[in-house]
Amino acid sequence: MESLTKGLKWRQSSLKPIQITKRNTITNDNGIDDDDDGAYMIATGEEQPLSPAARLFHEPDFNIYVVAIMGSKYPINPRVAYEKLPQTLLKHPRFSSVQVICKLIVTTRKRVLPASLLLACTRQVNNPDAVPTVPRKKDSNSGWFSSLSYDRGGPWWKRWFMMVCMVFWLIWNTLVDVGYILATALFLKDTETPITPRAGVEHNPKRFVYRTVSLDDMKLIKNAMNMTINDVAVGMTQAGLSQYLNRRYGEGKKDLGATEKKNNLPKKKIRLRSNLLVNIRPSSGIQALADMMEKNTEAKWGNWIGYVILPLTIGIRDNPLDYVREANATINRKKHSLEALFSFSVAALVFKLFGVKAANTMSHMAIGHTTLGFSNLVGPQEEIRFYGHDMEFLAPSCYGHPHSLMINFQSYVNKMTIVLSVDETAIPDPHKLLDDFETSLKLIKEAVYAKGLAEEDMSKAAST
């Protein structure tokens, strides 16, 4: 085993202190200063000081690690991994890894997502020369800037009126959301609940648990309700957290079985919000990352990180479909806002004017005053192979964040893996929370059938 590790160039588990020196910027075709240290290092072969975002993620209170867990269908052959790693992932300047039993767990503090780098190292099972197919946005008007789209039909005055209304709505929503972020950073905290993060939670050990459910079931609900997979995922999250908190609030009461069926939630509305990190920079794509590692080509592999505060509705609903409808209304409202862009710009401005410590304090407070983190990532549409190992599931998560709970949804072929990163002092029973997520999906699916929104044979067509 010792001989196998000689070519790996093992790095220490803790990184060296950062030397903060002025760095050169690269101006792109649009005249914007680009801090793409990946392209710089590939072009020059020289080390370079960390970018502002990377320096922020190295601060003691914001020392976040992204963890990518890939489950293999068969026992891992370490020799194959050791032979391939130096040719691909180890070309990442701040890569470190540890092999645990049958999983390969990869961590990095670099701004590029490890999941993207890992996917760039995989190939399709049925086409060994092809990288995975990961769906991308269908058009340039989708995503965070979809607010500028409008009905192109009808008379000219109607089109202009609709455009003015959309722009006004966009500006208003953005101003409200930016004010909401500032209020959150200064004083606005979530309601105290059993899962509220305590001071110093970012330094506590985190436990990772996951559960795989049917992506086809989620697509069935999406198609029946004319919504998106993200709407269904957030709806499941709201339903699962509502059931979990209802049970936690009922602890200590007599006749626990009957208590779980009652509404034990506080009468006062619970303010419970999730923080979503958003990359507002266009992605280079999996193929570009693969070429970068294998052929030393140039690729933009940094992220521009903004964040969005997503309020979650907590309550016991008679109709499970209400959770999805409420999620859809909230997400549509967020789509018509430039909150992510402005949060990134404000953080960059604070960094330039007051330094990394001030930017870290502001970001930590804005994130730490919310209850949890959330993400929903689209994965490969076909089965993939990682260094000769067929993958069974993908399960990304993170630790070091100022939350006691991080929820990640990760799709892969016809599966959806729900991954929880929890602080066990706040959530001692994470598998019960996963049970609540799985039960919520089942109840929502049954409600779709009960309301006549779908027929039984539609489940077969849900994957299309």
One Martini backbone bead per residue (centre of mass of N, CA, C, O) as a GRO file, in nm:
protein
  464
    1MET     BB    1   0.055   0.063  -0.018
    2GLU     BB    2   0.296   0.261  -0.005
    3SER     BB    3   0.366   0.252  -0.312
    4LEU     BB    4   0.089   0.375  -0.410
    5THR     BB    5   0.140   0.675  -0.261
    6LYS     BB    6   0.385   0.823  -0.397
    7GLY     BB    7   0.212   0.973  -0.645
    8LEU     BB    8   0.006   1.166  -0.467
    9LYS     BB    9   0.096   1.402  -0.295
   10TRP     BB   10   0.043   1.451  -0.005
   11ARG     BB   11  -0.151   1.653   0.199
   12GLN     BB   12  -0.225   1.843   0.435
   13SER     BB   13  -0.513   1.898   0.622
   14SER     BB   14  -0.384   2.179   0.656
   15LEU     BB   15  -0.349   2.490   0.560
   16LYS     BB   16  -0.172   2.744   0.486
   17PRO     BB   17  -0.118   3.044   0.527
   18ILE     BB   18  -0.215   3.339   0.389
   19GLN     BB   19  -0.088   3.537   0.134
   20ILE     BB   20  -0.136   3.885   0.110
   21THR     BB   21  -0.135   3.987  -0.223
   22LYS     BB   22  -0.107   4.138  -0.499
   23ARG     BB   23  -0.297   4.083  -0.794
   24ASN     BB   24  -0.351   3.988  -1.101
   25THR     BB   25  -0.555   4.073  -1.370
   26ILE     BB   26  -0.806   3.967  -1.603
   27THR     BB   27  -0.922   4.078  -1.910
   28ASN     BB   28  -1.193   4.052  -2.078
   29ASP     BB   29  -1.398   4.108  -2.350
   30ASN     BB   30  -1.590   4.301  -2.151
   31GLY     BB   31  -1.387   4.454  -1.938
   32ILE     BB   32  -1.360   4.247  -1.705
   33ASP     BB   33  -1.237   4.157  -1.420
   34ASP     BB   34  -1.059   3.853  -1.380
   35ASP     BB   35  -1.024   3.588  -1.112
   36ASP     BB   36  -0.898   3.344  -1.278
   37ASP     BB   37  -0.671   3.129  -1.140
   38GLY     BB   38  -0.681   2.884  -1.328
   39ALA     BB   39  -0.594   3.016  -1.596
   40TYR     BB   40  -0.331   3.133  -1.491
   41MET     BB   41  -0.185   2.868  -1.398
   42ILE     BB   42  -0.193   2.731  -1.675
   43ALA     BB   43  -0.040   2.955  -1.836
   44THR     BB   44   0.222   2.985  -1.619
   45GLY     BB   45   0.275   2.775  -1.366
   46GLU     BB   46   0.199   2.961  -1.125
   47GLU     BB   47   0.158   3.090  -0.839
   48GLN     BB   48  -0.133   3.232  -0.654
   49PRO     BB   49  -0.322   3.427  -0.503
   50LEU     BB   50  -0.603   3.444  -0.359
   51SER     BB   51  -0.906   3.512  -0.392
   52PRO     BB   52  -1.154   3.667  -0.227
   53ALA     BB   53  -1.338   3.417  -0.199
   54ALA     BB   54  -1.119   3.220  -0.097
   55ARG     BB   55  -1.040   3.386   0.153
   56LEU     BB   56  -1.316   3.374   0.288
   57PHE     BB   57  -1.314   3.046   0.305
   58HIS     BB   58  -1.053   3.073   0.522
   59GLU     BB   59  -1.198   3.162   0.747
   60PRO     BB   60  -1.265   3.049   1.062
   61ASP     BB   61  -1.596   3.121   1.027
   62PHE     BB   62  -1.564   3.015   0.689
   63ASN     BB   63  -1.469   2.697   0.689
   64ILE     BB   64  -1.554   2.545   0.400
   65TYR     BB   65  -1.652   2.215   0.308
   66VAL     BB   66  -1.673   2.015   0.028
   67VAL     BB   67  -1.863   1.708  -0.013
   68ALA     BB   68  -1.800   1.413  -0.218
   69ILE     BB   69  -2.013   1.136  -0.265
   70MET     BB   70  -1.937   0.808  -0.406
   71GLY     BB   71  -2.116   0.528  -0.504
   72SER     BB   72  -2.038   0.196  -0.544
   73LYS     BB   73  -2.132  -0.114  -0.676
   74TYR     BB   74  -1.835  -0.187  -0.614
   75PRO     BB   75  -1.549  -0.258  -0.512
   76ILE     BB   76  -1.269  -0.085  -0.459
   77ASN     BB   77  -0.981  -0.011  -0.659
   78PRO     BB   78  -0.709   0.150  -0.550
   79ARG     BB   79  -0.506   0.132  -0.786
   80VAL     BB   80  -0.671   0.284  -0.998
   81ALA     BB   81  -0.699   0.549  -0.843
   82TYR     BB   82  -0.391   0.605  -0.805
   83GLU     BB   83  -0.332   0.622  -1.118
   84LYS     BB   84  -0.551   0.859  -1.190
   85LEU     BB   85  -0.528   1.106  -0.999
   86PRO     BB   86  -0.262   1.253  -1.107
   87GLN     BB   87  -0.413   1.310  -1.399
   88THR     BB   88  -0.641   1.492  -1.249
   89LEU     BB   89  -0.728   1.595  -0.951
   90LEU     BB   90  -0.423   1.669  -0.864
   91LYS     BB   91  -0.426   1.938  -1.043
   92HIS     BB   92  -0.549   2.051  -0.812
   93PRO     BB   93  -0.411   2.282  -0.587
   94ARG     BB   94  -0.646   2.201  -0.334
   95PHE     BB   95  -0.622   1.892  -0.295
   96SER     BB   96  -0.803   1.638  -0.100
   97SER     BB   97  -0.806   1.294   0.046
   98VAL     BB   98  -1.023   1.011   0.158
   99GLN     BB   99  -1.054   0.675   0.219
  100VAL     BB  100  -1.378   0.507   0.276
  101ILE     BB  101  -1.413   0.211   0.215
  102CYS     BB  102  -1.664   0.239  -0.048
  103LYS     BB  103  -1.574   0.540  -0.051
  104LEU     BB  104  -1.519   0.858  -0.210
  105ILE     BB  105  -1.383   1.132  -0.038
  106VAL     BB  106  -1.403   1.477  -0.132
  107THR     BB  107  -1.202   1.768  -0.059
  108THR     BB  108  -1.245   2.137  -0.069
  109ARG     BB  109  -1.156   2.505  -0.075
  110LYS     BB  110  -1.231   2.559  -0.341
  111ARG     BB  111  -1.453   2.718  -0.554
  112VAL     BB  112  -1.481   2.481  -0.701
  113LEU     BB  113  -1.672   2.216  -0.754
  114PRO     BB  114  -1.619   1.888  -0.691
  115ALA     BB  115  -1.846   1.766  -0.859
  116SER     BB  116  -1.744   1.871  -1.133
  117LEU     BB  117  -1.468   1.733  -1.127
  118LEU     BB  118  -1.570   1.445  -1.097
  119LEU     BB  119  -1.746   1.438  -1.355
  120ALA     BB  120  -1.495   1.495  -1.543
  121CYS     BB  121  -1.380   1.189  -1.461
  122THR     BB  122  -1.615   1.072  -1.602
  123ARG     BB  123  -1.807   0.808  -1.772
  124GLN     BB  124  -1.994   0.649  -1.975
  125VAL     BB  125  -2.091   0.329  -1.981
  126ASN     BB  126  -2.193   0.325  -2.300
  127ASN     BB  127  -1.956   0.572  -2.333
  128PRO     BB  128  -1.625   0.593  -2.256
  129ASP     BB  129  -1.569   0.887  -2.421
  130ALA     BB  130  -1.802   1.020  -2.255
  131VAL     BB  131  -1.939   1.254  -2.092
  132PRO     BB  132  -2.168   1.361  -1.905
  133THR     BB  133  -2.514   1.438  -1.901
  134VAL     BB  134  -2.599   1.776  -1.821
  135PRO     BB  135  -2.837   1.973  -1.776
  136ARG     BB  136  -2.929   2.281  -1.919
  137LYS     BB  137  -3.020   2.568  -2.003
  138LYS     BB  138  -3.233   2.643  -2.266
  139ASP     BB  139  -3.200   2.961  -2.213
  140SER     BB  140  -3.107   3.294  -2.161
  141ASN     BB  141  -3.387   3.356  -1.985
  142SER     BB  142  -3.302   3.183  -1.771
  143GLY     BB  143  -3.318   3.207  -1.438
  144TRP     BB  144  -3.226   3.503  -1.268
  145PHE     BB  145  -3.315   3.664  -1.565
  146SER     BB  146  -3.628   3.594  -1.635
  147SER     BB  147  -3.775   3.874  -1.577
  148LEU     BB  148  -3.728   3.996  -1.884
  149SER     BB  149  -3.949   3.833  -1.977
  150TYR     BB  150  -4.206   3.837  -2.236
  151ASP     BB  151  -4.474   3.896  -2.421
  152ARG     BB  152  -4.453   3.895  -2.785
  153GLY     BB  153  -4.743   3.934  -2.813
  154GLY     BB  154  -4.935   4.158  -2.955
  155PRO     BB  155  -4.948   4.468  -2.906
  156TRP     BB  156  -4.716   4.711  -2.845
  157TRP     BB  157  -4.841   4.835  -2.582
  158LYS     BB  158  -4.851   4.567  -2.430
  159ARG     BB  159  -4.549   4.500  -2.433
  160TRP     BB  160  -4.454   4.758  -2.289
  161PHE     BB  161  -4.622   4.725  -2.035
  162MET     BB  162  -4.503   4.450  -1.951
  163MET     BB  163  -4.210   4.546  -1.933
  164VAL     BB  164  -4.249   4.761  -1.717
  165CYS     BB  165  -4.365   4.572  -1.503
  166MET     BB  166  -4.124   4.377  -1.486
  167VAL     BB  167  -3.910   4.585  -1.407
  168PHE     BB  168  -4.051   4.687  -1.154
  169TRP     BB  169  -4.063   4.409  -1.015
  170LEU     BB  170  -3.763   4.359  -1.013
  171ILE     BB  171  -3.679   4.607  -0.847
  172TRP     BB  172  -3.858   4.562  -0.601
  173ASN     BB  173  -3.763   4.279  -0.521
  174THR     BB  174  -3.466   4.353  -0.488
  175LEU     BB  175  -3.495   4.566  -0.265
  176VAL     BB  176  -3.631   4.380  -0.061
  177ASP     BB  177  -3.408   4.158  -0.052
  178VAL     BB  178  -3.171   4.339   0.031
  179GLY     BB  179  -3.303   4.439   0.292
  180TYR     BB  180  -3.332   4.152   0.412
  181ILE     BB  181  -3.030   4.091   0.428
  182LEU     BB  182  -2.945   4.329   0.605
  183ALA     BB  183  -3.135   4.258   0.841
  184THR     BB  184  -3.012   3.978   0.890
  185ALA     BB  185  -2.719   4.074   0.949
  186LEU     BB  186  -2.808   4.261   1.198
  187PHE     BB  187  -3.112   4.118   1.343
  188LEU     BB  188  -3.265   3.899   1.174
  189LYS     BB  189  -3.410   3.617   1.308
  190ASP     BB  190  -3.497   3.318   1.365
  191THR     BB  191  -3.685   3.104   1.505
  192GLU     BB  192  -3.690   2.926   1.782
  193THR     BB  193  -3.573   2.591   1.755
  194PRO     BB  194  -3.456   2.267   1.769
  195ILE     BB  195  -3.268   2.354   1.489
  196THR     BB  196  -3.118   2.581   1.595
  197PRO     BB  197  -2.834   2.736   1.579
  198ARG     BB  198  -2.550   2.756   1.757
  199ALA     BB  199  -2.291   2.876   1.889
  200GLY     BB  200  -2.027   2.733   1.705
  201VAL     BB  201  -2.135   2.516   1.492
  202GLU     BB  202  -1.897   2.525   1.275
  203HIS     BB  203  -1.705   2.345   1.489
  204ASN     BB  204  -1.875   2.106   1.468
  205PRO     BB  205  -1.952   1.807   1.414
  206LYS     BB  206  -2.058   1.612   1.131
  207ARG     BB  207  -2.334   1.433   1.000
  208PHE     BB  208  -2.383   1.184   0.743
  209VAL     BB  209  -2.686   1.144   0.554
  210TYR     BB  210  -2.889   0.921   0.340
  211ARG     BB  211  -3.149   0.917   0.071
  212THR     BB  212  -3.318   0.724  -0.176
  213VAL     BB  213  -3.528   0.828  -0.436
  214SER     BB  214  -3.770   0.887  -0.673
  215LEU     BB  215  -3.757   1.075  -0.960
  216ASP     BB  216  -4.019   0.987  -1.100
  217ASP     BB  217  -4.209   1.087  -0.876
  218MET     BB  218  -4.128   1.386  -0.905
  219LYS     BB  219  -4.209   1.407  -1.206
  220LEU     BB  220  -4.503   1.344  -1.169
  221ILE     BB  221  -4.567   1.594  -0.998
  222LYS     BB  222  -4.462   1.806  -1.190
  223ASN     BB  223  -4.654   1.739  -1.430
  224ALA     BB  224  -4.930   1.753  -1.277
  225MET     BB  225  -4.856   2.068  -1.161
  226ASN     BB  226  -4.676   2.242  -1.341
  227MET     BB  227  -4.366   2.223  -1.253
  228THR     BB  228  -4.076   2.164  -1.064
  229ILE     BB  229  -3.831   1.998  -0.908
  230ASN     BB  230  -3.771   2.227  -0.709
  231ASP     BB  231  -4.056   2.250  -0.598
  232VAL     BB  232  -4.069   1.961  -0.488
  233ALA     BB  233  -3.823   1.975  -0.301
  234VAL     BB  234  -3.926   2.210  -0.125
  235GLY     BB  235  -4.193   2.076  -0.048
  236MET     BB  236  -4.065   1.837   0.098
  237THR     BB  237  -3.911   2.008   0.303
  238GLN     BB  238  -4.154   2.141   0.438
  239ALA     BB  239  -4.298   1.878   0.518
  240GLY     BB  240  -4.066   1.737   0.675
  241LEU     BB  241  -4.012   1.965   0.883
  242SER     BB  242  -4.295   1.980   0.999
  243GLN     BB  243  -4.302   1.689   1.111
  244TYR     BB  244  -4.047   1.702   1.283
  245LEU     BB  245  -4.122   1.948   1.462
  246ASN     BB  246  -4.385   1.833   1.569
  247ARG     BB  247  -4.246   1.602   1.723
  248ARG     BB  248  -4.049   1.772   1.895
  249TYR     BB  249  -4.276   1.944   2.037
  250GLY     BB  250  -4.411   1.660   2.154
  251GLU     BB  251  -4.207   1.607   2.350
  252GLY     BB  252  -4.307   1.475   2.675
  253LYS     BB  253  -4.572   1.376   2.602
  254LYS     BB  254  -4.841   1.207   2.621
  255ASP     BB  255  -4.908   0.996   2.397
  256LEU     BB  256  -4.714   1.002   2.134
  257GLY     BB  257  -4.880   0.885   1.902
  258ALA     BB  258  -5.108   1.104   1.920
  259THR     BB  259  -4.926   1.358   1.911
  260GLU     BB  260  -4.816   1.326   1.612
  261LYS     BB  261  -5.122   1.393   1.497
  262LYS     BB  262  -5.081   1.664   1.605
  263ASN     BB  263  -5.060   2.013   1.663
  264ASN     BB  264  -4.743   2.128   1.810
  265LEU     BB  265  -4.714   2.393   1.705
  266PRO     BB  266  -4.681   2.703   1.722
  267LYS     BB  267  -4.901   2.964   1.684
  268LYS     BB  268  -4.676   3.112   1.600
  269LYS     BB  269  -4.508   3.201   1.345
  270ILE     BB  270  -4.252   3.048   1.167
  271ARG     BB  271  -3.920   3.152   1.117
  272LEU     BB  272  -3.782   2.978   0.829
  273ARG     BB  273  -3.460   2.969   0.673
  274SER     BB  274  -3.281   2.954   0.372
  275ASN     BB  275  -2.954   2.908   0.228
  276LEU     BB  276  -2.840   3.003  -0.101
  277LEU     BB  277  -2.592   2.920  -0.314
  278VAL     BB  278  -2.485   3.118  -0.602
  279ASN     BB  279  -2.383   3.084  -0.937
  280ILE     BB  280  -2.342   3.368  -1.161
  281ARG     BB  281  -2.157   3.202  -1.336
  282PRO     BB  282  -2.092   3.065  -1.613
  283SER     BB  283  -2.054   2.756  -1.724
  284SER     BB  284  -1.817   2.552  -1.887
  285GLY     BB  285  -1.840   2.258  -1.832
  286ILE     BB  286  -1.745   1.930  -1.832
  287GLN     BB  287  -1.559   1.922  -2.083
  288ALA     BB  288  -1.371   2.157  -2.001
  289LEU     BB  289  -1.265   2.022  -1.741
  290ALA     BB  290  -1.152   1.768  -1.871
  291ASP     BB  291  -0.948   1.914  -2.058
  292MET     BB  292  -0.791   2.061  -1.838
  293MET     BB  293  -0.678   1.797  -1.696
  294GLU     BB  294  -0.578   1.629  -1.958
  295LYS     BB  295  -0.466   1.900  -2.157
  296ASN     BB  296  -0.415   2.185  -2.028
  297THR     BB  297  -0.643   2.367  -2.064
  298GLU     BB  298  -0.845   2.638  -2.075
  299ALA     BB  299  -1.053   2.730  -1.782
  300LYS     BB  300  -1.340   2.831  -1.620
  301TRP     BB  301  -1.327   2.741  -1.249
  302GLY     BB  302  -1.485   2.959  -1.113
  303ASN     BB  303  -1.676   3.144  -0.871
  304TRP     BB  304  -1.975   3.343  -0.825
  305ILE     BB  305  -2.091   3.426  -0.506
  306GLY     BB  306  -2.418   3.410  -0.409
  307TYR     BB  307  -2.719   3.483  -0.213
  308VAL     BB  308  -3.025   3.324  -0.088
  309ILE     BB  309  -3.328   3.384   0.082
  310LEU     BB  310  -3.542   3.107   0.183
  311PRO     BB  311  -3.854   3.072   0.271
  312LEU     BB  312  -4.019   2.848   0.499
  313THR     BB  313  -4.302   2.655   0.542
  314ILE     BB  314  -4.454   2.599   0.864
  315GLY     BB  315  -4.692   2.328   0.872
  316ILE     BB  316  -5.013   2.180   0.892
  317ARG     BB  317  -5.152   2.002   0.624
  318ASP     BB  318  -5.423   1.859   0.463
  319ASN     BB  319  -5.276   1.930   0.188
  320PRO     BB  320  -4.983   1.832   0.044
  321LEU     BB  321  -4.987   2.026  -0.212
  322ASP     BB  322  -4.935   2.298  -0.062
  323TYR     BB  323  -4.629   2.278  -0.037
  324VAL     BB  324  -4.574   2.307  -0.344
  325ARG     BB  325  -4.724   2.571  -0.398
  326GLU     BB  326  -4.563   2.743  -0.199
  327ALA     BB  327  -4.290   2.692  -0.331
  328ASN     BB  328  -4.359   2.808  -0.611
  329ALA     BB  329  -4.421   3.099  -0.517
  330THR     BB  330  -4.143   3.159  -0.391
  331ILE     BB  331  -3.959   3.096  -0.638
  332ASN     BB  332  -4.088   3.291  -0.840
  333ARG     BB  333  -4.019   3.540  -0.676
  334LYS     BB  334  -3.703   3.492  -0.686
  335LYS     BB  335  -3.671   3.501  -0.999
  336HIS     BB  336  -3.779   3.816  -0.963
  337SER     BB  337  -3.459   3.862  -0.886
  338LEU     BB  338  -3.122   4.014  -0.789
  339GLU     BB  339  -3.007   3.898  -0.518
  340ALA     BB  340  -2.747   3.743  -0.594
  341LEU     BB  341  -2.599   3.977  -0.735
  342PHE     BB  342  -2.608   4.179  -0.491
  343SER     BB  343  -2.470   4.005  -0.277
  344PHE     BB  344  -2.206   3.989  -0.433
  345SER     BB  345  -2.154   4.297  -0.463
  346VAL     BB  346  -2.156   4.372  -0.163
  347ALA     BB  347  -1.928   4.183  -0.074
  348ALA     BB  348  -1.716   4.307  -0.266
  349LEU     BB  349  -1.728   4.595  -0.152
  350VAL     BB  350  -1.654   4.530   0.140
  351PHE     BB  351  -1.384   4.403   0.075
  352LYS     BB  352  -1.250   4.657  -0.059
  353LEU     BB  353  -1.304   4.865   0.184
  354PHE     BB  354  -1.260   4.654   0.464
  355GLY     BB  355  -1.213   4.362   0.404
  356VAL     BB  356  -1.223   4.027   0.499
  357LYS     BB  357  -1.340   4.057   0.786
  358ALA     BB  358  -1.598   4.215   0.713
  359ALA     BB  359  -1.708   4.012   0.504
  360ASN     BB  360  -1.723   3.776   0.700
  361THR     BB  361  -1.918   3.897   0.908
  362MET     BB  362  -2.154   3.952   0.718
  363SER     BB  363  -2.191   3.663   0.602
  364HIS     BB  364  -2.217   3.512   0.870
  365MET     BB  365  -2.474   3.662   0.969
  366ALA     BB  366  -2.662   3.611   0.724
  367ILE     BB  367  -2.638   3.297   0.759
  368GLY     BB  368  -2.659   3.250   1.082
  369HIS     BB  369  -2.970   3.373   1.094
  370THR     BB  370  -3.031   3.112   0.979
  371THR     BB  371  -3.111   2.761   0.978
  372LEU     BB  372  -3.034   2.667   0.671
  373GLY     BB  373  -2.925   2.466   0.407
  374PHE     BB  374  -2.960   2.459   0.034
  375SER     BB  375  -2.985   2.210  -0.240
  376ASN     BB  376  -3.022   2.152  -0.612
  377LEU     BB  377  -2.883   1.898  -0.816
  378VAL     BB  378  -2.785   1.817  -1.134
  379GLY     BB  379  -2.735   1.516  -1.292
  380PRO     BB  380  -2.685   1.255  -1.458
  381GLN     BB  381  -2.871   1.072  -1.715
  382GLU     BB  382  -2.648   0.858  -1.695
  383GLU     BB  383  -2.448   0.617  -1.643
  384ILE     BB  384  -2.144   0.604  -1.455
  385ARG     BB  385  -1.774   0.614  -1.453
  386PHE     BB  386  -1.509   0.578  -1.199
  387TYR     BB  387  -1.234   0.441  -1.264
  388GLY     BB  388  -1.414   0.166  -1.334
  389HIS     BB  389  -1.664   0.263  -1.150
  390ASP     BB  390  -1.980   0.207  -1.087
  391MET     BB  391  -2.240   0.417  -1.012
  392GLU     BB  392  -2.505   0.452  -0.764
  393PHE     BB  393  -2.429   0.740  -0.628
  394LEU     BB  394  -2.481   1.086  -0.527
  395ALA     BB  395  -2.335   1.286  -0.228
  396PRO     BB  396  -2.346   1.600  -0.153
  397SER     BB  397  -2.173   1.826   0.078
  398CYS     BB  398  -2.108   1.989   0.407
  399TYR     BB  399  -1.873   2.174   0.619
  400GLY     BB  400  -1.845   2.469   0.838
  401HIS     BB  401  -2.119   2.574   0.874
  402PRO     BB  402  -2.368   2.795   1.045
  403HIS     BB  403  -2.523   2.505   1.074
  404SER     BB  404  -2.726   2.219   1.174
  405LEU     BB  405  -2.836   2.221   0.861
  406MET     BB  406  -2.799   2.032   0.552
  407ILE     BB  407  -2.959   2.030   0.225
  408ASN     BB  408  -2.935   1.777  -0.038
  409PHE     BB  409  -3.007   1.751  -0.381
  410GLN     BB  410  -2.937   1.453  -0.598
  411SER     BB  411  -2.923   1.362  -0.918
  412TYR     BB  412  -2.946   1.019  -1.082
  413VAL     BB  413  -3.105   0.955  -1.331
  414ASN     BB  414  -3.376   0.793  -1.141
  415LYS     BB  415  -3.249   0.951  -0.891
  416MET     BB  416  -3.280   1.077  -0.544
  417THR     BB  417  -3.057   1.233  -0.322
  418ILE     BB  418  -3.066   1.278   0.028
  419VAL     BB  419  -2.864   1.512   0.210
  420LEU     BB  420  -2.729   1.522   0.544
  421SER     BB  421  -2.599   1.785   0.755
  422VAL     BB  422  -2.536   1.739   1.108
  423ASP     BB  423  -2.598   1.846   1.434
  424GLU     BB  424  -2.643   1.631   1.706
  425THR     BB  425  -2.729   1.847   1.922
  426ALA     BB  426  -2.995   1.917   1.739
  427ILE     BB  427  -2.986   1.632   1.554
  428PRO     BB  428  -3.008   1.305   1.676
  429ASP     BB  429  -3.233   1.207   1.429
  430PRO     BB  430  -3.181   1.202   1.098
  431HIS     BB  431  -3.345   0.949   0.999
  432LYS     BB  432  -3.623   1.070   1.068
  433LEU     BB  433  -3.605   1.300   0.868
  434LEU     BB  434  -3.587   1.116   0.620
  435ASP     BB  435  -3.859   0.984   0.665
  436ASP     BB  436  -4.020   1.249   0.624
  437PHE     BB  437  -3.938   1.293   0.332
  438GLU     BB  438  -4.042   1.024   0.217
  439THR     BB  439  -4.336   1.053   0.316
  440SER     BB  440  -4.399   1.316   0.168
  441LEU     BB  441  -4.374   1.206  -0.116
  442LYS     BB  442  -4.597   0.995  -0.088
  443LEU     BB  443  -4.831   1.194  -0.014
  444ILE     BB  444  -4.814   1.369  -0.267
  445LYS     BB  445  -4.863   1.144  -0.470
  446GLU     BB  446  -5.139   1.052  -0.358
  447ALA     BB  447  -5.274   1.331  -0.401
  448VAL     BB  448  -5.254   1.335  -0.706
  449TYR     BB  449  -5.442   1.093  -0.744
  450ALA     BB  450  -5.687   1.190  -0.568
  451LYS     BB  451  -5.724   1.463  -0.757
  452GLY     BB  452  -5.678   1.373  -1.067
  453LEU     BB  453  -5.381   1.466  -1.192
  454ALA     BB  454  -5.330   1.149  -1.215
  455GLU     BB  455  -5.239   0.845  -1.346
  456GLU     BB  456  -5.096   0.546  -1.306
  457ASP     BB  457  -4.959   0.544  -1.604
  458MET     BB  458  -4.789   0.814  -1.566
  459SER     BB  459  -4.538   0.699  -1.416
  460LYS     BB  460  -4.400   0.596  -1.683
  461ALA     BB  461  -4.391   0.908  -1.809
  462ALA     BB  462  -4.223   1.084  -1.600
  463SER     BB  463  -3.921   1.048  -1.729
  464THR     BB  464  -3.977   1.252  -1.986
   0.00000   0.00000   0.00000
